[in-house]
Each structure stands twice: as C-alpha cells, then as structure tokens.
C-alpha cells in the first residue's frame, strides 16, 4: 500500500519519507493531487508559519484536495505545523483560518508561568506523552514504558475538544496537545520520525491502523 506525503514547499519531507521507507512503505512525495489521490493514506508535514502554509496550500489547490480526501474517508496524519493546520484558527503572525477538522485555536506559548517564572520558547526537546484515551489504531496495543517524543514548536493548540485529545505533554503549567484524533484525521505535534523508538512505534501503529503493511 502507498502513503502520500503532501509537498506544499514547507515540510521536512526527507525525514518523513525516510522513516516511512524504513517501515517498508511505498511512498510518494508530491504536490500533484492526482498522484496523491492514488495513495491509501496521506501525511501533511510542516515547518514554518501557519499563514504561509495555508496560503501555499490554497495557491496550489491542495487545501481543496485535502478536504475532499478527508470527506471521502481517507486517513490523514498532520505532523508538527501540519497538525496545527488541522485546527480552526491560528494567532501566528496574523489571524488565519485552518482546516477546522479539530476544535481549537493555535496560540503562542506565553513564556511565563502564573508565578512569573520565565521559560524558554520555543518548546524544544524531549518530553513525555501522557495518554488520555486510545484511538482505534492503539487499541489492544501495549504501550512502551518510555513515552518520550521530540517537540520543536512555539505555538500549540488551545480551547480544544477534550474528546479529541489522545495524549498531551506538560510544559511549564501548560498542557500541550501531543496527539489528537477525530474520525479519520490524526495529528501529532511532535516529530514521530525524529522521536526514537516510541516515535517509530506510534508511526508504525498509525500505519497499521490505516491498513498499511509494515515489517
């Protein structure tokens, strides 16, 4: 089976592509809707600013394509900025509408706790995921004891629908949504392809969940 990685000029495509190939997936990295439509599932990566990403997707028609594919029931995984684009709206740079597959707003970390303690923004480095519920692709799976994943981001999802939250991470009093799921759409704020064994575990389970055979 084939995984389509959506190339809109703002993704860390190589690392995602290589991770999928290591799991023995057939991978197509493309901006061509016809090529991508022939895949069994889609991945939306992303590095950069929310408004720039939405503009690029709109300019290429990939925004319409993504909506059509999700409406048709195809599985979609958003990674890092790709996950943030799946929410309703973002405050980054200027207020910008997202896809709205998930409830919530993308907001910048304040950089200060309630008692005035300053902390580093971006949230960069390894953090532990705490699971709130399990989506179908993780049901009946034994989660590894170590659940560290690698984050690099200055903005995070707020005012979310708690029923869509799979796992979160704590960062200086802030709950960072790490994994979200709504029907056939999944988002991972961290980089599973850069998150060691647990990242590979999550990516492989998601692939299995959409019917992709991995080694």
C-alpha positions as a LaTeX table, in Angstrom:
\begin{tabular}{lrrr}
\hline
Residue & $x$ (\AA) & $y$ (\AA) & $z$ (\AA) \\
\hline
Unk1 & 0.00 & 0.00 & 0.00 \\
Unk2 & 1.04 & 3.57 & $-0.65$ \\
Unk3 & 1.43 & 6.66 & 1.57 \\
Unk4 & 1.20 & 10.12 & 0.00 \\
Unk5 & 3.30 & 12.87 & 1.61 \\
Unk6 & 1.89 & 16.25 & 0.66 \\
Unk7 & 4.58 & 18.59 & $-0.68$ \\
Unk8 & 3.50 & 22.22 & $-0.46$ \\
Unk9 & 7.00 & 23.60 & 0.00 \\
Unk10 & 7.02 & 23.85 & 3.80 \\
Unk11 & 7.63 & 20.37 & 5.12 \\
Unk12 & 10.58 & 18.38 & 6.42 \\
Unk13 & 9.90 & 15.89 & 3.66 \\
Unk14 & 13.13 & 13.92 & 3.67 \\
Unk15 & 12.97 & 12.75 & 7.28 \\
Unk16 & 9.32 & 11.72 & 6.96 \\
Unk17 & 9.95 & 9.94 & 3.66 \\
Unk18 & 12.94 & 8.05 & 5.05 \\
Unk19 & 11.05 & 6.99 & 8.19 \\
Unk20 & 8.25 & 5.58 & 6.05 \\
Unk21 & 10.69 & 3.77 & 3.79 \\
Unk22 & 12.38 & 2.21 & 6.81 \\
Unk23 & 8.96 & 0.80 & 7.69 \\
Unk24 & 8.86 & $-0.62$ & 4.16 \\
Unk25 & 6.07 & 1.61 & 2.93 \\
Unk26 & 5.72 & 2.69 & $-0.67$ \\
Unk27 & 5.99 & 6.49 & $-0.51$ \\
Unk28 & 5.05 & 9.20 & $-2.98$ \\
Unk29 & 6.11 & 12.77 & $-2.16$ \\
Unk30 & 4.16 & 15.08 & $-4.42$ \\
Unk31 & 2.20 & 18.29 & $-4.93$ \\
Unk32 & 0.12 & 16.64 & $-7.66$ \\
Unk33 & $-3.42$ & 15.87 & $-6.44$ \\
Unk34 & $-3.78$ & 13.01 & $-8.93$ \\
Unk35 & $-0.63$ & 11.30 & $-7.67$ \\
Unk36 & $-1.60$ & 11.85 & $-4.05$ \\
Unk37 & $-5.17$ & 10.65 & $-4.62$ \\
Unk38 & $-3.80$ & 7.26 & $-5.68$ \\
Unk39 & $-2.33$ & 6.74 & $-2.19$ \\
Unk40 & $-4.04$ & 4.81 & 0.60 \\
Unk41 & $-3.39$ & 7.49 & 3.25 \\
Unk42 & $-1.95$ & 11.00 & 3.41 \\
Unk43 & 0.58 & 12.77 & 5.60 \\
Unk44 & 0.67 & 16.56 & 5.92 \\
Unk45 & 4.07 & 17.64 & 7.33 \\
Unk46 & 5.01 & 21.22 & 8.06 \\
Unk47 & 7.77 & 23.57 & 9.18 \\
Unk48 & 7.30 & 27.35 & 9.30 \\
Unk49 & 4.47 & 29.82 & 9.85 \\
Unk50 & 0.78 & 28.95 & 9.82 \\
Unk51 & $-0.38$ & 31.77 & 7.45 \\
Unk52 & 2.34 & 30.99 & 4.90 \\
Unk53 & 1.39 & 27.33 & 4.93 \\
Unk54 & $-2.32$ & 27.99 & 4.37 \\
Unk55 & $-1.51$ & 30.42 & 1.55 \\
Unk56 & 0.67 & 27.86 & $-0.20$ \\
Unk57 & $-1.96$ & 25.16 & 0.16 \\
Unk58 & $-4.62$ & 27.49 & $-1.24$ \\
Unk59 & $-2.41$ & 28.68 & $-4.11$ \\
Unk60 & $-1.84$ & 25.09 & $-5.26$ \\
Unk61 & $-5.40$ & 23.89 & $-4.67$ \\
Unk62 & $-4.13$ & 21.35 & $-2.17$ \\
Unk63 & $-6.42$ & 22.77 & 0.52 \\
Unk64 & $-9.48$ & 21.78 & $-1.52$ \\
Unk65 & $-7.89$ & 18.43 & $-2.33$ \\
Unk66 & $-7.23$ & 17.67 & 1.36 \\
Unk67 & $-10.83$ & 18.50 & 2.31 \\
Unk68 & $-12.17$ & 16.29 & $-0.47$ \\
Unk69 & $-9.95$ & 13.38 & 0.53 \\
Unk70 & $-10.91$ & 13.63 & 4.21 \\
Unk71 & $-14.60$ & 13.90 & 3.30 \\
Unk72 & $-14.19$ & 10.76 & 1.22 \\
Unk73 & $-12.85$ & 8.93 & 4.29 \\
Unk74 & $-9.13$ & 8.81 & 3.52 \\
Unk75 & $-6.87$ & 8.74 & 6.58 \\
Unk76 & $-4.82$ & 11.92 & 7.15 \\
Unk77 & $-1.94$ & 12.48 & 9.59 \\
Unk78 & $-0.69$ & 16.00 & 10.30 \\
Unk79 & 2.80 & 16.39 & 11.81 \\
Unk80 & 4.03 & 19.48 & 13.73 \\
Unk81 & 2.81 & 22.53 & 11.77 \\
Unk82 & 0.82 & 20.05 & 9.70 \\
Unk83 & $-1.14$ & 19.16 & 12.85 \\
Unk84 & $-1.74$ & 22.82 & 13.71 \\
Unk85 & $-3.18$ & 23.49 & 10.25 \\
Unk86 & $-5.93$ & 20.98 & 11.04 \\
Unk87 & $-7.40$ & 23.24 & 13.76 \\
Unk88 & $-9.92$ & 26.05 & 13.32 \\
Unk89 & $-7.72$ & 29.11 & 13.57 \\
Unk90 & $-4.25$ & 30.42 & 14.47 \\
Unk91 & $-2.92$ & 33.60 & 16.07 \\
Unk92 & 0.52 & 33.21 & 14.47 \\
Unk93 & 1.60 & 36.44 & 12.71 \\
Unk94 & $-2.00$ & 37.27 & 11.78 \\
Unk95 & $-5.32$ & 35.57 & 12.48 \\
Unk96 & $-5.66$ & 32.79 & 9.91 \\
Unk97 & $-8.30$ & 30.13 & 9.35 \\
Unk98 & $-7.22$ & 26.49 & 9.35 \\
Unk99 & $-8.99$ & 23.37 & 8.12 \\
Unk100 & $-11.20$ & 23.05 & 11.19 \\
Unk101 & $-11.04$ & 19.26 & 11.41 \\
Unk102 & $-10.25$ & 19.77 & 15.11 \\
Unk103 & $-11.82$ & 22.26 & 17.50 \\
Unk104 & $-9.39$ & 24.79 & 18.93 \\
Unk105 & $-7.10$ & 27.73 & 18.34 \\
Unk106 & $-3.33$ & 27.79 & 17.79 \\
Unk107 & $-1.70$ & 30.22 & 20.25 \\
Unk108 & 1.88 & 31.12 & 21.18 \\
Unk109 & 3.33 & 29.97 & 24.50 \\
Unk110 & 3.28 & 32.91 & 26.90 \\
Unk111 & 6.85 & 32.27 & 28.10 \\
Unk112 & 5.86 & 32.94 & 31.70 \\
Unk113 & 4.18 & 30.83 & 34.41 \\
Unk114 & 1.43 & 32.05 & 36.72 \\
Unk115 & 4.02 & 32.96 & 39.38 \\
Unk116 & 6.12 & 34.99 & 36.94 \\
Unk117 & 8.76 & 32.37 & 36.19 \\
Unk118 & 10.16 & 32.79 & 32.67 \\
Unk119 & 10.60 & 29.77 & 30.45 \\
Unk120 & 12.06 & 29.10 & 27.03 \\
Unk121 & 10.02 & 29.47 & 23.87 \\
Unk122 & 10.10 & 27.51 & 21.63 \\
Unk123 & 9.27 & 24.29 & 23.43 \\
Unk124 & 12.20 & 22.31 & 22.07 \\
Unk125 & 13.43 & 18.92 & 23.14 \\
Unk126 & 12.21 & 15.65 & 24.59 \\
Unk127 & 9.01 & 15.43 & 26.63 \\
Unk128 & 6.78 & 12.63 & 27.90 \\
Unk129 & 3.34 & 11.96 & 26.48 \\
Unk130 & 0.51 & 11.23 & 28.91 \\
Unk131 & $-2.31$ & 9.31 & 27.28 \\
Unk132 & $-5.92$ & 10.28 & 27.98 \\
Unk133 & $-7.57$ & 7.75 & 25.67 \\
Unk134 & $-6.60$ & 5.35 & 22.91 \\
Unk135 & $-7.70$ & 5.69 & 19.28 \\
Unk136 & $-8.57$ & 2.57 & 17.33 \\
Unk137 & $-5.04$ & 2.26 & 15.96 \\
Unk138 & $-3.68$ & 1.92 & 19.52 \\
Unk139 & $-6.40$ & $-0.27$ & 20.98 \\
Unk140 & $-5.15$ & $-3.62$ & 22.27 \\
Unk141 & $-1.55$ & $-2.43$ & 21.92 \\
Unk142 & 0.93 & $-2.45$ & 24.80 \\
Unk143 & 2.48 & 0.99 & 25.04 \\
Unk144 & 6.23 & 1.10 & 25.78 \\
Unk145 & 7.17 & 2.26 & 29.27 \\
Unk146 & 9.19 & 5.16 & 27.90 \\
Unk147 & 6.97 & 7.63 & 26.05 \\
Unk148 & 9.46 & 10.38 & 25.20 \\
Unk149 & 8.95 & 12.27 & 21.94 \\
Unk150 & 10.71 & 15.23 & 20.33 \\
Unk151 & 8.99 & 18.63 & 20.14 \\
Unk152 & 10.04 & 21.82 & 18.31 \\
Unk153 & 7.32 & 24.49 & 18.35 \\
Unk154 & 6.42 & 27.94 & 19.67 \\
Unk155 & 2.64 & 27.60 & 19.16 \\
Unk156 & 0.23 & 24.99 & 20.49 \\
Unk157 & $-3.47$ & 24.12 & 20.35 \\
Unk158 & $-5.80$ & 25.69 & 22.96 \\
Unk159 & $-9.55$ & 25.53 & 23.68 \\
Unk160 & $-9.63$ & 22.05 & 22.23 \\
Unk161 & $-12.39$ & 19.45 & 22.33 \\
Unk162 & $-11.23$ & 17.12 & 25.11 \\
Unk163 & $-12.85$ & 14.18 & 23.36 \\
Unk164 & $-10.39$ & 14.68 & 20.51 \\
Unk165 & $-7.32$ & 14.61 & 22.78 \\
Unk166 & $-5.39$ & 11.34 & 22.74 \\
Unk167 & $-2.22$ & 12.42 & 24.57 \\
Unk168 & $-0.66$ & 15.56 & 25.97 \\
Unk169 & 2.63 & 16.75 & 27.44 \\
Unk170 & 3.26 & 19.18 & 30.28 \\
Unk171 & 5.40 & 22.24 & 29.61 \\
Unk172 & 5.64 & 24.74 & 32.48 \\
Unk173 & 1.99 & 24.50 & 33.62 \\
Unk174 & 0.77 & 24.25 & 30.03 \\
Unk175 & $-0.85$ & 21.12 & 28.68 \\
Unk176 & 0.41 & 20.69 & 25.14 \\
Unk177 & $-1.87$ & 18.54 & 22.96 \\
Unk178 & 0.55 & 15.98 & 21.53 \\
Unk179 & $-1.78$ & 13.58 & 19.71 \\
Unk180 & $-5.31$ & 14.35 & 18.58 \\
Unk181 & $-7.81$ & 12.23 & 16.66 \\
Unk182 & $-11.17$ & 13.00 & 15.03 \\
Unk183 & $-12.58$ & 10.16 & 12.92 \\
Unk184 & $-10.12$ & 9.64 & 10.02 \\
Unk185 & $-7.90$ & 12.64 & 10.88 \\
Unk186 & $-4.95$ & 12.40 & 13.29 \\
Unk187 & $-2.43$ & 14.99 & 14.40 \\
Unk188 & 0.94 & 14.73 & 16.14 \\
Unk189 & 2.50 & 17.96 & 17.42 \\
Unk190 & 5.91 & 16.31 & 17.83 \\
Unk191 & 8.04 & 14.69 & 15.12 \\
Unk192 & 7.46 & 10.92 & 15.29 \\
Unk193 & 10.15 & 10.38 & 12.66 \\
Unk194 & 12.70 & 12.03 & 15.00 \\
Unk195 & 11.39 & 10.62 & 18.29 \\
Unk196 & 13.38 & 7.43 & 18.64 \\
Unk197 & 11.76 & 4.10 & 19.38 \\
Unk198 & 8.50 & 5.49 & 20.71 \\
Unk199 & 8.06 & 7.79 & 17.73 \\
Unk200 & 8.61 & 4.86 & 15.38 \\
Unk201 & 6.17 & 2.80 & 17.46 \\
Unk202 & 3.43 & 5.44 & 17.07 \\
Unk203 & 4.05 & 5.92 & 13.36 \\
Unk204 & 4.04 & 2.18 & 12.75 \\
Unk205 & 0.82 & 1.68 & 14.74 \\
Unk206 & $-0.86$ & 4.50 & 12.80 \\
Unk207 & 0.22 & 2.90 & 9.52 \\
Unk208 & $-1.12$ & $-0.45$ & 10.65 \\
Unk209 & $-4.35$ & 1.25 & 11.62 \\
Unk210 & $-4.90$ & 2.51 & 8.08 \\
Unk211 & $-4.11$ & $-0.90$ & 6.64 \\
Unk212 & $-0.52$ & $-0.33$ & 5.56 \\
Unk213 & 1.58 & $-3.43$ & 5.96 \\
Unk214 & 4.87 & $-2.71$ & 7.73 \\
Unk215 & 7.74 & $-5.01$ & 8.65 \\
\hline
\end{tabular}
